[in-house]
Amino acid sequence: MSKKILVAGGGGFIGGELARVLVSRGHEVVVADIKPLSEWYQLQDKAHNVSVNLESKEACYELVKGCDTVYNLACNMGGMGFIEFNRSLCMLSVLINTHLLMAAKDLGVKEYLYSSSACVYPDYRQGEADVVALKEEHAYPAMPENGYGWEKLFSERLCKNFEEDFGFVSKVVRFHNVYGPNGTWDGGREKAPAAMCRKVIEAIDTGKHEIEIWGDGEQTRSFMYIDDCINGLDRVMASDYTDPLNLGRSELVTINQLLGMVEEIAGVELKRSYNLNAPQGVRGRNSDNDLINKVLGWEPEIDLRTGMEKTYHWIKEQYDRRKAGENVVL
């Protein structure tokens, strides 16, 4: 059954892929993002594409009008190199969820999803590389990542308060490091999987065969492939569950292991140097998937090696196109 759907933040990585899937299913899709259309990662010809600042209350009300469903994936964010030095910009994204929630409640939206982040989890639970996987309940007592994490946790609470005060039901997912083709791969906002791929490609291209690692490389993370992310969003929206839910893969790896995987894909072995002064984030982070398995009977399935191979070859293609003088989205 066709719906009118707003994808806020649809010029970005996850939003762009979500918009593509929704358009392919025959929905009437409105895609909004602050970036100029020329900088969107994916641009859907059959969607209504709008370049607009969603911090504006008026813009949110105008875009939400007539929509059945709203996906709020809009925020100011990036990898650790961006988050640690742009905390105020990250915090200001609270205006987006505030105004979209207000508009959705007032205009009769039936389905609303807010994309939160594993950055809501307290630093004191992530101080060791051999980290205990994070359960949804571990967000409290609160001590989230400064800036970006606080904005996400506040917005989660706002969604729950709207449910308690107004009966307006929303879904909340906590993304754990989503990666894949059509994502950010250069420029300072890229996350570790894309950064590793680009650095290996650059090392091969320049003939230096050296690579810099931020930190000692023993910090741990889990990474979720974009197809699993979209699958998970579908399942969450189809469920009756309304409390925050982890959406991430539970396959824990060190950054050194991630690099080794990319080296294997590229067929190269590089000399490693470690920059201990670079932004590193928490020491260890992993997704506990007990609750998503209980609620949805599912968890992200695509293993890291499979996803990284697809991601590496896509970034290599973009790198070669840029080197040949083409304009590519970074």
Long-range contacts (C-beta under 8 A, 24 or more apart in sequence): 2-26, 2-27, 2-28, 3-27, 3-28, 3-68, 3-69, 4-28, 4-29, 4-30, 4-66, 4-67, 4-68, 4-69, 5-29, 5-30, 5-67, 5-68, 5-69, 5-70, 5-71, 6-30, 6-31, 6-32, 6-63, 6-64, 6-67, 6-69, 6-70, 6-71, 7-31, 7-32, 7-71, 7-73, 8-32, 8-33, 8-54, 8-63, 8-70, 8-71, 8-72, 8-73, 8-74, 8-96, 8-100, 9-33, 9-54, 9-72, 9-73, 9-74, 9-75, 9-115, 10-40, 10-47, 10-49, 10-73, 11-35, 11-37, 11-39, 11-40, 11-41, 11-51, 12-40, 12-41, 12-73, 12-74, 13-41, 13-178, 13-180, 13-182, 13-183, 13-184, 13-226, 14-73, 14-115, 14-175, 14-178, 14-226, 14-229, 14-230, 15-71, 15-73, 15-74, 16-40, 16-41, 16-42, 16-182, 17-42, 17-180, 17-182, 17-226, 17-229, 17-230, 18-71, 18-73, 18-230, 18-233, 19-44, 19-47, 20-44, 21-230, 23-47, 30-63, 30-67, 32-59, 32-63, 32-74, 33-74, 34-74, 39-329, 40-329, 41-182, 41-183, 41-184, 41-329, 42-182, 54-96, 54-99, 54-100, 55-92, 55-93, 55-95, 55-96, 55-99, 56-99, 57-99, 57-102, 57-103, 59-99, 60-96, 60-99, 60-100, 60-102, 60-103, 61-99, 61-102, 61-103, 61-106, 61-107, 63-103, 64-100, 64-103, 64-104, 64-107, 64-109, 65-103, 65-107, 66-107, 67-104, 67-107, 67-109, 68-109, 68-110, 68-111, 69-109, 69-110, 69-111, 69-112, 69-113, 69-237, 70-100, 70-104, 70-109, 70-111, 70-112, 70-113, 71-113, 71-115, 71-233, 72-96, 72-97, 72-100, 72-112, 72-113, 72-114, 72-115, 73-115, 74-100, 75-115, 75-148, 75-151, 75-152, 77-117, 77-148, 77-189, 78-184, 78-188, 78-189, 78-190, 78-191, 79-184, 79-188, 79-189, 79-190, 79-191, 79-192, 79-195, 80-214, 80-279, 80-280, 80-281, 81-188, 81-189, 81-278, 81-279, 82-188, 82-189, 83-119, 83-145, 83-147, 83-148, 83-279, 83-281, 84-279, 84-281, 85-279, 86-147, 87-146, 87-147, 87-148, 88-147, 90-147, 90-148, 90-151, 91-147, 91-148, 91-150, 91-151, 92-151, 93-151, 93-155, 94-151, 94-154, 94-155, 97-155, 97-158, 97-159, 98-155, 98-158, 101-158, 101-159, 101-162, 101-168, 101-170, 104-168, 104-170, 105-162, 105-166, 105-168, 111-171, 111-237, 112-159, 112-168, 112-169, 112-170, 112-171, 113-170, 113-171, 113-172, 113-173, 113-233, 113-236, 113-237, 114-155, 114-156, 114-159, 114-170, 114-171, 114-172, 114-173, 115-173, 115-175, 116-152, 116-153, 116-155, 116-156, 116-172, 116-173, 116-174, 116-175, 116-244, 117-148, 117-149, 117-152, 117-174, 117-175, 118-174, 118-175, 118-176, 118-177, 118-246, 118-248, 118-285, 118-287, 119-144, 119-145, 119-148, 119-149, 119-152, 120-144, 120-145, 120-149, 120-152, 120-153, 120-156, 120-174, 120-244, 121-149, 121-285, 123-282, 126-282, 126-283, 126-284, 126-285, 127-282, 127-283, 127-284, 128-283, 128-284, 129-218, 129-219, 129-220, 129-254, 129-283, 129-284, 130-220, 130-284, 131-220, 131-252, 131-283, 131-284, 131-285, 131-286, 132-286, 133-250, 133-252, 133-286, 133-287, 133-288, 133-289, 134-246, 134-285, 134-286, 134-287, 134-288, 135-246, 135-288, 135-290, 135-291, 136-174, 136-243, 136-244, 136-245, 136-246, 136-288, 136-291, 138-288, 139-244, 145-281, 145-282, 156-244, 160-243, 163-242, 169-242, 170-242, 171-236, 171-237, 171-239, 171-241, 171-242, 171-245, 172-242, 172-243, 172-244, 172-245, 173-232, 173-233, 173-236, 173-244, 173-245, 173-246, 173-247, 174-244, 174-245, 174-246, 174-247, 174-248, 175-224, 175-229, 175-247, 175-248, 176-222, 176-223, 176-224, 176-246, 176-247, 176-248, 176-249, 176-285, 176-286, 176-287, 177-221, 177-222, 177-223, 177-224, 177-248, 177-285, 178-223, 178-224, 178-225, 178-226, 178-229, 179-223, 179-224, 179-225, 179-226, 179-307, 179-308, 179-311, 180-225, 180-226, 180-227, 180-307, 180-310, 180-311, 180-314, 181-226, 181-310, 181-311, 181-314, 181-315, 182-226, 182-314, 183-226, 183-311, 184-330, 185-315, 185-318, 185-330, 186-330, 187-330, 192-221, 192-223, 192-255, 192-258, 193-223, 193-258, 193-307, 193-308, 193-311, 194-311, 194-315, 196-255, 196-258, 196-259, 196-262, 197-262, 197-308, 197-311, 197-312, 197-315, 197-316, 198-315, 198-319, 200-259, 200-262, 200-263, 200-266, 200-268, 200-270, 200-312, 201-266, 201-312, 201-315, 201-316, 201-319, 202-319, 203-268, 203-270, 204-266, 204-268, 205-319, 205-323, 209-268, 209-270, 209-271, 210-270, 210-271, 210-272, 210-273, 211-259, 211-270, 211-271, 211-272, 211-273, 212-272, 212-273, 212-274, 212-275, 212-278, 213-255, 213-256, 213-259, 213-272, 213-273, 213-274, 213-275, 214-255, 214-275, 214-278, 214-279, 214-280, 215-255, 215-274, 215-275, 215-276, 215-278, 215-280, 216-274, 216-276, 217-254, 217-255, 217-256, 217-259, 217-272, 217-274, 218-254, 218-255, 218-256, 219-254, 219-255, 219-280, 219-281, 219-282, 219-283, 219-284, 220-252, 220-253, 220-254, 220-255, 220-283, 220-284, 220-285, 220-286, 221-252, 221-253, 221-255, 221-258, 221-284, 221-285, 221-286, 222-248, 222-249, 222-250, 222-251, 222-252, 222-253, 222-285, 222-286, 222-287, 223-249, 223-251, 223-253, 223-258, 223-304, 223-307, 224-248, 224-249, 224-287, 224-300, 224-302, 225-249, 225-300, 225-302, 225-304, 225-306, 225-307, 225-310, 227-302, 228-300, 228-301, 228-302, 229-300, 231-298, 231-300, 232-292, 232-296, 232-298, 232-300, 235-296, 235-298, 236-296, 239-295, 239-296, 241-295, 241-296, 245-291, 245-292, 245-295, 246-287, 246-288, 246-289, 246-291, 246-292, 247-287, 247-292, 247-300, 248-287, 248-289, 248-300, 249-287, 249-299, 249-300, 249-302, 249-304, 250-286, 250-287, 250-288, 250-289, 250-299, 250-300, 251-303, 251-304, 252-284, 252-286, 253-304, 258-304, 258-308, 261-304, 261-305, 261-308, 262-308, 262-312, 265-308, 265-309, 265-312, 266-312
